[in-house]
């Protein structure tokens, strides 16, 4: 069975749980979670795993069918479809999963076989893809006469028995082995008188690219109409190290780098120096019509100049804005503005309006004003990091008054506001504590029941409920105690013991079965004589003899009258007989008991019905009252189940047990009030089968009420044990 805390849990000054069971602090180490969490995959993946923190888990994922789109959900190369082109054939080219495609060379028109021999020469036809599309064989015919091939071409017919003779020309040799004729170029034997193997021969039609690398100086040796010396230039933007361009009619130096200013003539005085070192001083020397040449300041070339870093001055005094400007807008875009040094004084000569917040971080704030007006209705003092009672100690208000300053300060040692001066309230005003009047100009508050007053004025009315007053402080005094009729005293003064005097009656038991007692009583109610005599029956209401006599029945039903919440009501005739009897419920307006004087006690239990109250007036020896009550309820409407006077009690603690059929609930509830509003917490609850009832509280007609709202309308019993604490 769960233990429920409805209004949160605080340990010391730390809130541990909120009312919604949210843990507000770090949890200690646990072996696993109380309730496992399920991690479920979504999208194109399915699968889940339960996690309770006790061990690592593995999540197996299943990919949904046809959920991955190639190229959209994948990266890398893939084959989307295959089709055959010219010269190819294939099988399994249908698009789909599990398809295996096979590509092959397409069958050609050429019949497979071996072509060419000693008598036939094959004639081959090849298409643009390099495929042999047709092969025919041509018979080799040997001509009957000698055929000369001139210029690498010729034709003839050879027959059996003819001889084909190859004769090489200059530098050409031939050799025949079987049916193979080899023609070899023996190479040139001499060039320009040089003999031997000649290689890398250039022809007159060749370009310079066939020659070895040639330098500019080597090329200059074979050129006869060049201008100047040095390295050839083949660029639109050549890099010339130290050129002398002479005096050109026009020169564009837009892309010139490292141009020496000293080489430029015709510049004005100081221009060359400024171009080499462009400072304000050098520029001032180069300018002849400047203003303020007698000073050493810096140039300014804008009506509204933009200063990147700062304005500086070597002077000890500096006027930033002239005296004729009546409206000055300064640093309007600045989000962080610093004025003045860390020491010294910054003076503002007229009114200051601050649109944002004012934060003073110094240790002392001095305001030399006759009147300070603050729109904020709350002034926060002592607002420091980690503020506490210790940091607040001594905080308050001090009015300077020479040697006797006037102070109102918080003193941590006494946990009190302490004033050095009197408080003088205006006429009609009073001192209050927690909304209750405690002192006016002429009286103490009605709620003050204890005091250490040593003297008071004239007490006109009232009831004395304190300790006995010593005779020293009384006007009428008892000086002696003497014996009176029926009284015996041991002394007339001092510690006097007063006793009843003996009346002469023998101490004994008088009366019994068949015996009648005869008593003599004096005017003081004392029995002065007693005797037993034989009794006789002389009354029609009594039947039987004196020994076995019985009272005549009166018609009253024999029963027990009166209980813990009922009062027996009886009717008695002149003979002292009960002629009628009934039980009457105790209601709130009934007067249950009136006890006057001091020292009276009762050992009987007193139980009140719903809505009833037991009011104790005067001073008792207890500061709390305990009441037990049981009520029946069969509604879901908000129903008051207990009340108590707010004038007598400040708070109450309840132990409430609710039974509805076989379901039960027990709660602990605390209620307190401030005279106008109640504050309630149900800090503990146990249930056997869910919530049966919820509780609220309020004040009505001078009484605090505990209100129950049942979750169901079935008949239920609510037992309440309430302890109330007096104000």
C-alpha positions as MATLAB code, in Angstrom:
seq = 'XXXXXXXXXXXXXXXXXXXXXXXXXXXXXXXXXXXXXXXXXXXXXXXXXXXXXXXXXXXXXXXXXXXXXXXXXXXXXXXXXXXXXXXXXXXXXXXXXXXXXXXXXXXXXXXXXXXXXXXXXXXXXXXXXXXXXXXXXXXXXXXXXXXXXXXXXXXXXXXXXXXXXXXXXXXXXXXXXXXXXXXXXXXXXXXXXXXXXXXXXXXXXXXXXXXXXXXXXXXXXXXXXXXXXXXXXXXXXXXXXXXXXXXXXXXXXXXXXXXXXXXXXXXXXXXXXXXXXXXXXXXXXXXXXXXXXXXXXXXXXXXXXXXXXXXXXXXXXXXXXXXXXXXXXXXXXXXXXXXXXXXXXXXXXXXXXXXXXXXXXXXXXXXXXXXXXXXXXXXXXXXXXXXXXXXXXXXXXXXXXXXXXXXXXXXXXXXXXXXXXXXXXXXXXXXXXXXXXXXXXXXXXXXXXXXXXXXXXXXXXXXXXXXXXXXXXXXXXXXXXXXXXXXXXXXXXXXXXXXXXXXXXXXXXXXXXXXXXXXXXXXXXXXXXXXXXXXXXXXXXXXXXXXXXXXXXXXXXXXXXXXXXXXXXXXXXXXXXXXXXXXXXXXXXXXXXXXXXXXXXXXXXXXXXXXXXXXXXXXXXXXXXXXXXXXXXXXXXXXXXXXXXXXXXXXXXXXXXXXXXXXXXXXXXXXXXXXXXXXXXXXXXXXXXXXXXXXXXXXXXXXXXXXXXXXXXXXXXXXXXXXXXXX';
ca = [
       0.000    0.000    0.000;
       1.441    3.362   -1.039;
       2.112    6.208    1.387;
       0.881    9.427   -0.260;
       2.054   12.973    0.419;
      -0.304   15.402   -1.314;
       1.370   18.765   -0.697;
       4.998   17.879   -1.386;
       7.805   16.897    0.972;
      10.342   19.211    2.606;
      13.292   17.983    4.716;
      14.663   20.804    6.814;
      14.650   23.816    4.504;
      15.009   21.742    1.308;
      12.002   20.924   -0.913;
      12.513   17.266   -1.939;
       9.250   16.441   -3.744;
       6.658   18.736   -5.332;
       2.929   18.061   -4.950;
       2.920   16.373   -8.398;
       5.601   13.853   -7.214;
       8.333   15.652   -9.183;
      11.729   15.024   -7.564;
      13.333   18.407   -6.890;
      16.819   17.170   -5.881;
      19.347   14.796   -7.407;
      18.359   11.168   -6.883;
      20.819    8.803   -5.156;
      22.369    5.932   -7.082;
      19.830    3.259   -8.029;
      20.315   -0.237   -9.484;
      17.490    0.276  -11.949;
      14.506    2.461  -12.740;
      11.248    1.897  -10.933;
       9.329    1.894  -14.239;
      11.126    0.735  -17.405;
      11.044    3.067  -20.403;
      10.323    1.739  -23.905;
      12.360    3.062  -26.840;
      10.424    2.535  -30.094;
      11.802    3.212  -33.568;
       9.773    5.161  -36.113;
       9.848    6.034  -39.792;
      11.142    3.274  -42.108;
      12.487    1.300  -39.100;
      10.473   -0.840  -36.691;
      11.492   -2.348  -33.383;
      11.610   -1.477  -29.697;
      13.516   -2.262  -26.525;
      12.649   -1.730  -22.832;
      15.240    0.100  -20.714;
      15.315    0.045  -16.891;
      18.886    1.294  -16.365;
      20.159   -1.988  -14.902;
      22.179   -3.099  -17.942;
      23.020   -2.238  -21.528;
      20.394   -3.197  -24.099;
      20.437   -3.988  -27.835;
      17.823   -2.585  -30.177;
      17.178   -4.733  -33.252;
      15.744   -2.753  -36.150;
      13.727   -4.013  -39.113;
      13.714   -1.957  -42.347;
      10.289   -1.599  -43.922;
       9.911   -3.187  -47.364;
      10.569   -0.885  -50.346;
      11.309    2.025  -47.993;
      14.799    2.908  -49.295;
      14.904    4.872  -52.558;
      18.184    4.502  -54.441;
      19.839    7.843  -54.995;
      17.441    9.560  -52.525;
      18.078    7.536  -49.367;
      21.513    6.183  -50.432;
      24.903    7.546  -51.447;
      27.544    6.129  -53.817;
      27.332    4.547  -57.298;
      24.621    2.087  -58.231;
      23.183    0.558  -61.413;
      19.570    1.497  -61.901;
      19.003   -0.341  -65.246;
      21.000   -2.123  -67.957;
      20.264   -2.163  -71.687;
      22.368   -3.517  -74.529;
      23.911   -1.340  -77.205;
      25.480   -2.077  -80.570;
      27.429   -5.297  -80.618;
      26.177   -6.526  -77.217;
      23.490   -8.943  -76.099;
      22.285   -9.780  -72.611;
      19.987  -11.829  -70.377;
      18.211  -10.932  -67.111;
      17.979   -7.276  -68.024;
      14.511   -6.810  -66.411;
      14.551   -4.227  -63.534;
      13.802   -5.737  -60.105;
      15.332   -7.088  -56.909;
      17.334  -10.302  -57.214;
      17.841   -9.956  -60.986;
      21.241  -11.072  -62.332;
      22.171   -9.415  -65.621;
      24.588  -11.104  -68.083;
      26.172   -9.140  -70.949;
      27.793  -10.821  -73.974;
      29.205   -9.814  -77.334;
      26.499  -10.103  -79.980;
      26.846  -12.762  -82.674;
      28.528  -11.367  -85.777;
      27.829  -12.001  -89.401;
      31.283  -13.555  -89.786;
      31.418  -17.305  -89.823;
      33.947  -18.579  -87.333;
      36.945  -20.260  -88.887;
      40.636  -19.994  -90.019;
      41.388  -17.730  -92.933;
      44.550  -17.338  -95.102;
      47.302  -19.814  -96.102;
      50.235  -20.095  -98.525;
      47.939  -19.685 -101.488;
      45.205  -17.391 -100.157;
      45.362  -13.944  -98.638;
      42.376  -12.988  -96.376;
      40.482   -9.769  -97.082;
      39.007   -8.394  -93.773;
      36.175   -5.833  -93.274;
      36.122   -4.065  -89.852;
      33.304   -1.735  -88.582;
      33.747    1.392  -86.420;
      33.655   -0.736  -83.239;
      36.665   -2.794  -84.400;
      34.530   -5.835  -85.112;
      35.333   -8.074  -88.093;
      32.126   -7.974  -90.098;
      33.312   -9.898  -93.194;
      36.314  -12.051  -94.283;
      37.006  -13.270  -97.811;
      40.008  -15.170  -99.152;
      41.903  -14.067 -102.300;
      44.022  -16.533 -104.249;
      47.659  -15.569 -104.534;
      48.610  -15.651 -108.218;
      52.312  -15.459 -109.217;
      52.835  -13.519 -112.470;
      54.373  -15.380 -115.429;
      56.907  -12.625 -116.103;
      59.086  -10.356 -114.025;
      57.137   -7.528 -112.374;
      58.823   -4.460 -111.048;
      57.237   -2.577 -108.109;
      58.207    1.027 -108.419;
      57.494    3.676 -105.813;
      56.105    1.132 -103.359;
      53.190    0.032 -105.574;
      52.506   -2.299 -108.479;
      50.548   -5.369 -109.478;
      51.108   -8.544 -111.372;
      50.003  -12.125 -111.766;
      52.260  -14.968 -110.702;
      51.877  -18.548 -111.709;
      53.596  -21.658 -110.609;
      57.239  -21.691 -111.613;
      57.580  -17.885 -111.758;
      60.183  -16.155 -109.616;
      59.492  -12.960 -107.635;
      62.778  -11.081 -107.091;
      63.107   -8.165 -104.630;
      66.018   -5.782 -105.286;
      66.620   -3.066 -102.712;
      67.546    0.480 -103.620;
      69.900    2.875 -101.794;
      69.869    2.029  -98.099;
      67.324   -0.788  -98.664;
      68.116   -4.506  -98.244;
      65.896   -7.546  -98.726;
      65.908  -11.097  -97.480;
      63.629  -14.030  -98.303;
      63.095  -17.027  -96.102;
      60.486  -19.441  -97.326;
      57.389  -17.513  -98.226;
      58.423  -14.487  -96.075;
      60.039  -11.457  -97.691;
      61.792   -8.991  -95.329;
      62.601   -5.479  -96.530;
      65.031   -3.498  -94.272;
      65.944    0.212  -94.321;
      69.659    0.218  -93.613;
      69.550    3.959  -92.688;
      71.433    6.993  -93.966;
      75.174    6.349  -93.982;
      76.299   10.010  -94.028;
      74.890   13.528  -93.515;
      76.924   16.614  -94.493;
      80.041   14.454  -94.760;
      79.419   12.663  -91.466;
      79.316    8.913  -91.618;
      78.091    6.346  -89.216;
      74.706    5.951  -87.556;
      72.841    9.258  -87.847;
      70.011    9.960  -85.371;
      67.823   12.978  -84.368;
      68.080   14.512  -87.827;
      66.024   17.695  -88.293;
      64.664   18.733  -91.601;
      64.409   22.256  -92.924;
      60.661   22.004  -92.641;
      60.801   21.186  -88.923;
      59.901   23.837  -86.308;
      62.129   24.952  -83.396;
      60.308   22.571  -81.089;
      62.428   19.671  -82.449;
      65.619   21.403  -81.259;
      67.075   21.478  -77.733;
      66.095   24.255  -75.290;
      67.430   27.600  -76.448;
      68.276   30.522  -74.095;
      67.503   34.169  -74.773;
      71.196   34.956  -75.291;
      71.531   32.037  -77.736;
      68.477   33.238  -79.608;
      69.814   36.809  -79.584;
      72.951   35.513  -81.393;
      70.929   34.477  -84.429;
      68.682   37.608  -84.462;
      70.103   40.669  -86.245;
      67.436   43.387  -85.737;
      66.768   43.210  -81.955;
      66.674   46.271  -79.610;
      68.430   46.177  -76.242;
      69.852   43.245  -74.372;
      68.675   40.859  -71.691;
      65.877   38.356  -71.472;
      63.031   38.114  -73.985;
      59.563   39.116  -72.734;
      56.571   36.980  -73.752;
      53.804   38.331  -71.303;
      51.104   41.030  -71.195;
      52.196   41.736  -67.602;
      55.963   41.163  -67.611;
      58.099   41.453  -64.476;
      60.978   43.827  -65.305;
      63.608   43.971  -62.580;
      65.435   47.247  -63.334;
      63.997   48.583  -66.587;
      64.820   51.983  -68.020;
      61.752   52.986  -69.995;
      63.198   56.264  -71.194;
      60.701   59.098  -71.508;
      57.458   57.588  -72.829;
      54.709   59.812  -74.205;
      52.200   57.968  -71.967;
      52.705   55.520  -69.080;
      50.095   53.499  -67.090;
      51.457   52.338  -63.708;
      48.120   51.046  -62.381;
      49.623   47.604  -61.638;
      53.107   48.781  -60.663;
      54.527   47.505  -57.318;
      57.543   48.690  -55.302;
      57.622   51.993  -57.172;
      60.368   54.150  -55.697;
      59.006   57.593  -54.828;
      62.533   58.989  -54.788;
      62.743   58.303  -58.523;
      59.777   60.600  -59.225;
      60.747   64.200  -59.952;
      58.603   67.309  -60.076;
      56.786   66.690  -56.739;
      55.966   69.590  -54.374;
      57.788   70.283  -51.142;
      57.246   67.498  -48.594;
      55.150   65.338  -50.979;
      57.862   62.701  -51.390;
      58.355   62.527  -47.614;
      54.592   62.218  -47.010;
      54.194   59.493  -49.645;
      56.966   57.499  -47.988;
      55.717   58.131  -44.405;
      52.057   59.289  -44.582;
      51.658   60.861  -41.108;
      49.597   63.906  -40.126;
      52.843   65.803  -39.368;
      54.348   65.021  -42.801;
      51.077   65.906  -44.497;
      50.968   69.226  -42.612;
      54.427   70.003  -43.995;
      53.243   69.262  -47.537;
      50.034   71.378  -47.302;
      50.398   75.152  -47.710;
      46.800   76.387  -47.092;
      45.958   74.516  -43.847;
      44.271   76.101  -40.807;
      45.949   75.965  -37.416;
      49.461   75.529  -38.695;
      50.883   76.972  -35.515;
      49.639   73.995  -33.503;
      50.630   70.351  -33.464;
      47.150   68.813  -33.758;
      45.791   66.173  -36.103;
      43.936   66.671  -39.393;
      40.154   66.318  -39.566;
      38.527   65.966  -43.002;
      34.759   65.551  -42.205;
      31.862   67.589  -40.836;
      30.744   64.398  -39.042;
      33.979   62.442  -38.715;
      34.043   58.747  -37.788;
      36.703   58.028  -35.186;
      37.466   54.320  -35.048;
      39.214   53.981  -31.681;
      39.444   57.134  -29.532;
      39.971   60.890  -29.348;
      43.088   61.714  -27.327;
      44.751   64.931  -26.222;
      48.026   65.808  -24.546;
      46.379   68.769  -22.806;
      45.238   68.582  -19.174;
      42.007   70.355  -20.188;
      39.915   69.475  -23.242;
      36.591   70.936  -24.457;
      34.898   68.197  -26.495;
      31.931   70.352  -27.646;
      31.998   74.147  -28.054;
      29.950   76.342  -25.736;
      27.458   77.384  -28.442;
      25.887   73.898  -28.841;
      22.779   73.748  -26.599;
      21.656   70.299  -27.714;
      24.313   67.565  -27.854;
      23.567   63.955  -28.812;
      26.421   61.834  -27.533;
      27.146   58.124  -28.049;
      23.526   57.328  -28.992;
      24.424   53.902  -30.373;
      26.591   52.939  -27.411;
      25.385   49.879  -25.437;
      28.289   50.217  -23.010;
      29.498   53.696  -22.012;
      32.326   54.533  -19.589;
      32.887   58.113  -18.377;
      35.840   59.239  -16.293;
      38.664   57.449  -14.526;
      38.361   55.028  -11.607;
      39.096   57.905   -9.226;
      38.151   61.571   -9.193;
      34.786   63.273   -9.608;
      32.451   63.503  -12.602;
      30.210   66.585  -12.380;
      26.893   67.037  -14.202;
      25.906   70.730  -13.945;
      22.174   70.375  -14.556;
      19.301   67.879  -14.305;
      19.900   64.268  -15.360;
      17.176   62.045  -16.838;
      18.016   58.315  -16.990;
      15.658   56.330  -19.239;
      17.042   52.927  -18.197;
      17.992   51.434  -14.837;
      20.518   53.120  -12.516;
      23.062   50.780  -10.928;
      25.502   52.265   -8.365;
      28.405   49.922   -7.588;
      30.320   52.145   -5.188;
      30.512   51.636   -1.434;
      28.916   54.999   -0.551;
      25.992   56.847   -2.177;
      25.719   60.523   -1.152;
      22.538   62.412   -2.092;
      22.595   66.114   -1.170;
      18.910   66.722   -1.855;
      16.174   68.277    0.250;
      13.518   65.945   -1.141;
      13.936   62.470   -2.690;
      10.920   61.105   -4.596;
      10.835   57.395   -5.523;
       7.988   55.910   -7.582;
       8.799   52.343   -6.496;
       6.636   51.306   -3.531;
       9.227   48.844   -2.239;
      12.844   49.700   -1.379;
      15.200   46.697   -1.256;
      18.219   47.072    1.035;
      21.119   44.712    1.621;
      20.657   42.996   -1.757;
      24.039   41.248   -1.894;
      25.171   37.837   -3.079;
      24.183   35.053   -0.644;
      22.119   37.428    1.502;
      21.196   36.136    4.982;
      20.276   37.338    8.475;
      24.001   37.862    9.053;
      24.432   40.173    6.048;
      21.187   41.976    6.973;
      22.392   42.632   10.544;
      22.452   46.380   11.246;
      20.584   47.232    8.050;
      17.939   49.934    8.144;
      17.623   53.705    8.161;
      19.857   56.219    9.981;
      19.034   59.935   10.244;
      22.104   62.001   11.073;
      21.631   64.042   14.261;
      25.148   64.817   15.388;
      26.092   62.763   18.431;
      22.609   61.158   18.677;
      21.736   59.710   15.277;
      18.188   58.399   14.904;
      18.154   54.756   13.785;
      15.746   52.018   12.793;
      17.805   48.852   12.282;
      17.408   45.069   11.973;
      19.427   43.371   14.763;
      20.172   39.711   14.058;
      21.022   38.854   17.676;
      17.472   39.740   18.802;
      15.783   38.912   15.467;
      14.006   42.240   15.772;
      13.678   45.715   14.300;
      15.207   48.070   16.827;
      14.490   51.811   17.028;
      16.548   54.352   18.912;
      13.493   56.623   19.258;
       9.823   56.538   20.285;
       6.965   55.706   17.922;
       4.104   58.210   18.130;
       1.039   56.973   16.274;
      -1.582   59.367   14.992;
      -4.916   59.619   16.771;
      -7.118   56.590   16.147;
      -4.199   54.334   15.130;
      -3.282   51.158   17.050;
      -0.496   48.610   17.338;
      -1.323   45.268   15.713;
       0.250   41.814   15.666;
      -0.810   39.505   12.826;
      -3.847   41.703   12.131;
      -5.030   41.741   15.759;
      -5.148   44.920   17.882;
      -2.775   44.601   20.829;
      -2.514   48.211   22.077;
      -4.417   51.440   21.633;
      -3.876   54.829   23.257;
      -6.156   53.777   26.119;
      -6.422   49.960   26.254;
      -4.802   46.621   25.691;
      -6.182   44.429   22.929;
      -8.950   41.995   23.842;
      -6.752   39.062   22.849;
      -4.081   39.828   25.458;
      -4.657   37.344   28.306;
      -1.202   37.422   29.872;
       0.746   40.397   31.219;
       3.547   41.417   33.574;
       1.870   44.679   34.656;
       2.844   45.824   38.144;
       0.091   48.418   38.430;
      -3.230   49.144   36.738;
      -5.941   51.713   37.025;
      -9.375   51.104   38.486;
     -10.899   47.778   37.394;
     -14.600   48.470   37.139;
     -15.808   45.058   35.928;
     -14.437   41.645   35.159;
     -13.884   38.175   36.550;
     -10.689   37.375   38.435;
      -9.302   34.051   37.157;
      -5.725   34.320   38.378;
      -3.967   32.964   41.468;
      -5.118   33.801   44.992;
      -4.459   37.365   46.121;
      -2.450   37.679   49.310;
      -4.195   39.548   52.121;
      -1.423   42.146   51.930;
      -3.089   43.446   48.776;
      -6.737   43.237   49.940;
      -8.751   45.881   51.748;
     -11.187   43.534   53.605;
      -9.226   40.935   55.597;
     -10.126   37.850   57.691;
      -8.206   38.261   60.962;
      -9.536   35.256   62.909;
     -11.674   32.104   62.486;
     -13.871   30.915   65.389;
     -16.116   27.883   65.936;
     -19.736   28.212   64.855;
     -22.697   25.855   65.032;
     -21.640   22.512   63.566;
     -18.147   23.813   62.814;
     -14.873   22.913   64.504;
     -11.597   24.799   63.981;
      -8.138   23.876   65.214;
      -6.992   27.494   65.590;
      -8.380   30.969   65.183;
      -5.397   32.405   63.227;
      -2.546   31.200   61.091;
      -3.090   27.901   59.258;
      -6.686   27.231   60.225;
      -8.359   23.842   59.598;
     -12.135   23.977   59.493;
     -14.076   20.724   60.035;
     -17.693   19.681   60.589;
     -18.438   19.189   64.270;
     -19.835   15.866   65.456;
     -23.674   15.858   65.568;
     -24.095   12.970   68.019;
     -25.266   10.444   65.412;
     -23.590    7.077   65.617;
     -21.714    6.274   62.468;
     -23.435    3.193   61.022;
     -25.497    1.835   58.153;
     -29.173    2.564   58.432;
     -32.025    0.996   56.438;
     -32.261   -2.351   54.685;
     -34.741   -5.024   53.624;
     -37.910   -4.572   55.680;
     -36.321   -1.813   57.738;
     -37.300    1.827   57.649;
     -34.885    4.555   58.695;
     -36.050    7.472   60.851;
     -33.804   10.545   60.545;
     -33.775   13.879   62.398;
     -32.296   16.851   60.505;
     -31.629   20.288   62.046;
     -31.945   23.656   60.347;
     -28.355   23.353   59.071;
     -29.160   20.107   57.204;
     -27.259   18.002   59.693;
     -28.563   14.542   60.724;
     -28.761   14.799   64.488;
     -30.340   11.378   65.115;
     -30.943    8.146   63.188;
     -32.744    4.888   63.985;
     -34.100    1.803   62.255;
     -37.786    0.892   62.699;
     -39.993   -1.831   61.210;
     -41.628   -0.612   57.982;
     -45.278   -1.005   57.088;
     -46.995   -0.592   53.710;
     -49.501    2.208   53.693;
     -49.456    3.311   50.023;
     -51.540    2.089   47.113;
     -48.623    2.526   44.775;
     -46.709   -0.197   46.551;
     -47.864   -3.803   46.341;
     -46.812   -6.653   48.568;
     -45.599   -6.605   52.081;
     -42.754   -4.579   53.382;
     -40.385   -7.466   52.794;
     -41.416   -8.235   49.194;
     -42.944   -4.957   48.128;
     -42.719   -3.708   44.475;
     -43.415   -0.387   42.872;
     -46.354   -0.401   40.498;
     -45.359   -0.316   36.776;
     -45.636    3.176   35.208;
     -45.579    2.145   31.541;
     -41.994    3.208   30.915;
     -40.133    0.861   28.540;
     -37.268   -0.831   30.302;
     -34.129    0.278   28.451;
     -30.865    2.208   28.703;
     -31.295    5.925   28.269;
     -28.455    8.329   27.467;
     -25.192    7.616   25.585;
     -22.071    9.354   24.427;
     -24.122   11.548   22.098;
     -27.651   11.345   23.562;
     -29.251   12.738   26.727;
     -31.972   10.850   28.563;
     -35.117   12.952   29.199;
     -37.333   11.693   32.108;
     -40.726   12.593   33.657;
     -41.047   11.931   37.430;
     -44.338   11.976   39.394;
     -44.867   13.116   42.961;
     -43.889    9.711   44.204;
     -40.537   10.015   42.473;
     -41.454    7.438   39.865;
     -40.302    7.782   36.246;
     -43.465    7.895   34.200;
     -41.836    8.533   30.784;
     -38.311    8.360   29.282;
     -36.774    9.223   25.945;
     -33.354    9.761   24.277;
     -32.604   13.217   22.813;
     -29.656   13.915   20.486;
     -27.210   16.545   21.699;
     -27.304   19.437   19.224;
     -25.150   22.501   18.993;
     -27.552   24.747   20.897;
     -27.911   22.361   23.829;
     -26.300   23.355   27.100;
     -24.333   20.272   27.924;
     -22.707   21.230   31.136;
     -22.114   24.339   33.194;
     -19.270   24.230   35.630;
     -18.750   27.137   37.988;
     -16.197   27.678   40.664;
     -12.818   26.051   40.732;
     -11.620   22.494   41.057;
     -14.666   20.658   39.706;
     -13.730   17.566   37.671;
     -15.498   14.917   35.648;
     -14.363   11.458   34.567;
     -17.111   11.054   31.962;
     -16.362   11.122   28.238;
     -18.165   13.803   26.232;
     -18.939   13.213   22.510;
     -20.639   15.761   20.276;
     -22.615   15.211   17.088;
     -21.658   16.778   13.755;
     -21.666   20.568   13.996;
     -21.656   20.604   17.804;
     -19.002   22.410   19.795;
     -17.805   22.193   23.367;
     -16.877   25.691   24.525;
     -14.653   26.082   27.582;
     -14.623   29.552   29.090;
     -12.121   30.855   31.520;
      -8.584   29.635   32.035;
      -7.831   25.929   31.750;
      -4.654   24.018   32.421;
      -4.417   22.817   28.772;
      -3.626   24.705   25.537;
      -5.366   22.171   23.283;
      -8.676   20.405   22.902;
      -9.268   16.924   21.501;
     -12.592   15.941   19.943;
     -13.663   12.660   18.312;
     -16.695   12.464   16.067;
     -18.383   10.162   13.534;
     -20.717   11.249   10.756;
     -22.501    9.514    7.892;
     -22.344   10.929    4.363;
     -23.875    9.825    1.051;
     -23.278   12.639   -1.436;
     -20.567   13.992   -3.722;
     -21.356   17.572   -2.687;
     -18.870   19.463   -0.515;
     -19.997   18.764    3.077;
     -18.632   20.327    6.309;
     -17.649   17.479    8.629;
     -16.133   19.456   11.524;
     -16.062   23.040   12.850;
     -14.282   24.943   15.604;
     -14.348   28.509   16.855;
     -11.601   30.670   15.370;
     -11.835   32.989   18.382;
     -10.602   30.214   20.670;
      -8.298   28.145   18.500;
      -5.567   28.984   16.031;
      -4.912   25.573   14.460;
      -6.127   21.980   14.362;
      -4.691   18.608   13.451;
      -6.976   15.895   12.071;
      -6.734   12.124   11.808;
      -9.618   11.242    9.462;
     -10.742    7.681    8.661;
     -13.217    7.152    5.796;
     -14.998    3.852    5.074;
     -17.205    3.292    2.040;
     -18.237   -0.345    1.691;
     -15.042   -2.413    1.644;
     -12.871    0.571    0.649;
     -11.044    2.678    3.218;
      -8.891    5.791    3.400;
      -7.024    7.479    6.247;
      -5.573   11.010    6.049;
      -3.675   13.410    8.271;
      -4.690   17.040    7.758;
      -3.494   20.268    9.374;
      -5.441   23.573    9.283;
      -4.441   27.046   10.502;
      -6.087   30.451   10.093;
      -5.189   34.134   10.380;
      -8.650   35.325   11.330;
      -9.954   35.634    7.766;
      -8.435   32.773    5.744;
      -7.613   29.130    6.449;
      -4.482   27.341    5.207;
      -4.630   23.554    4.891;
      -2.261   20.710    4.069;
      -3.140   17.047    3.659;
       0.354   15.745    4.204;
      -0.317   12.017    4.526;
      -2.892    9.681    2.980;
      -3.316    5.908    2.699;
      -5.920    4.230    0.493;
      -6.977    0.604    0.021;
      -8.615    1.136   -3.378;
      -8.086    4.644   -4.698;
      -9.107    8.077   -3.425;
     -12.440    8.110   -1.547;
     -12.498   11.740   -0.400;
     -10.665   15.066   -0.787;
     -10.580   17.818    1.833;
     -10.699   21.630    1.804;
     -11.205   24.236    4.551;
     -12.694   27.701    5.021;
     -14.129   30.104    7.610;
     -17.897   30.560    8.001;
     -19.792   32.412   10.757;
     -16.747   32.674   12.996;
     -15.856   28.987   12.691;
     -13.163   27.117   10.789;
     -14.636   24.265    8.785;
     -13.154   21.017    7.465;
     -15.036   20.192    4.244;
     -15.158   16.714    2.683;
     -15.998   15.972   -0.976;
     -16.623   12.281   -1.653;
     -15.548   10.747   -4.979;
     -18.702    8.608   -5.018;
     -22.216    9.039   -3.613;
     -22.394    5.634   -1.894;
     -23.024    5.697    1.855;
     -19.855    6.255    3.853;
     -18.785    6.847    7.472;
     -16.218    9.497    8.363;
     -14.503    9.242   11.752;
     -12.646   12.340   12.871;
     -10.103   12.702   15.663;
      -9.297   16.411   15.972;
      -6.812   18.141   18.249;
      -7.220   21.936   18.321;
      -4.608   24.301   19.756;
      -5.747   27.484   21.477;
      -4.736   30.949   20.327;
];
